Amino acid sequence: MMRALKISIAVMTTMIVVGLVVLIMTITQRLAVTKPTAPSVLDEPEGTRIAQITSAGDRLSLLLQGGGPDRIVVLDLKQGQVVLRSGLSH
């Protein structure tokens, strides 16, 4: 009887320690995630306005109007850079 109690205490203690280690590792990993950054300047002509914004994962697509033909700009939020510029024809 006493042996079974000692074994169960050892197993439960091990489970608690492992659970705490997993919890601490998870919290550390989530806090270490870098925040996405967007470029501060898009270098678009004066009069340009953002007509629509769409996000997909770590990419952000902007539909820009004014200041020339309508166009789409795709931003990589992790790198903070423009990865694609595409003009739209009417």
C-alpha positions in Angstrom: 0.0 0.0 0.0 2.7 2.4 1.0 4.8 1.6 -2.1 1.8 2.4 -4.4 1.4 5.7 -2.7 5.1 6.6 -3.2 4.9 5.6 -6.9 1.8 7.7 -7.5 3.3 10.7 -5.7 6.5 10.4 -7.9 4.4 10.1 -11.1 2.2 13.1 -10.2 5.2 15.2 -9.2 6.9 14.4 -12.5 3.7 15.4 -14.4 3.5 18.7 -12.6 7.2 19.5 -13.3 6.9 18.6 -17.0 3.7 20.6 -17.3 5.4 23.7 -15.7 8.3 23.3 -18.1 6.0 23.1 -21.1 4.0 26.1 -19.9 7.2 28.2 -19.4 8.5 27.3 -22.8 5.3 28.1 -24.5 5.0 31.5 -22.8 8.7 32.3 -23.7 8.2 31.4 -27.4 5.1 33.5 -27.7 6.7 36.5 -26.1 9.8 36.1 -28.3 7.7 36.4 -31.6 8.7 39.6 -33.4 6.0 42.1 -34.1 5.4 42.7 -37.8 6.6 45.9 -39.2 5.3 47.8 -42.2 7.3 50.2 -44.3 6.9 53.8 -43.1 6.9 55.2 -46.7 5.3 53.6 -49.7 6.8 56.1 -52.2 3.5 56.7 -53.9 2.5 59.9 -55.9 0.7 62.7 -54.2 -3.1 62.2 -54.2 -2.8 58.4 -53.7 -5.3 56.9 -51.3 -5.8 53.4 -49.9 -9.1 52.1 -51.3 -8.9 48.6 -49.8 -6.7 46.5 -47.5 -6.6 42.7 -47.5 -4.4 40.5 -45.3 -3.3 36.9 -45.9 -0.8 35.5 -43.4 2.2 37.8 -43.2 1.2 39.6 -46.4 -0.9 42.8 -46.7 -2.4 43.8 -50.1 -3.3 47.4 -50.7 -5.5 48.7 -53.5 -4.3 52.2 -54.2 -6.2 54.8 -56.2 -5.4 58.3 -57.3 -2.1 59.8 -58.2 -2.0 57.7 -61.4 -3.6 54.4 -62.5 -5.1 52.1 -59.9 -2.6 49.7 -58.5 -2.0 46.9 -56.0 0.9 46.9 -53.6 1.8 43.8 -51.6 3.7 44.2 -48.3 5.6 41.5 -46.4 4.9 42.4 -42.8 7.8 40.3 -41.4 10.4 42.1 -43.5 8.6 45.4 -43.7 9.1 45.6 -47.4 7.1 46.0 -50.6 7.3 42.7 -52.4 5.0 43.5 -55.4 3.7 46.5 -57.3 1.2 45.9 -60.0 -0.7 48.4 -62.1 -4.3 47.9 -63.0 -5.7 48.8 -66.5 -9.3 49.9 -67.1 
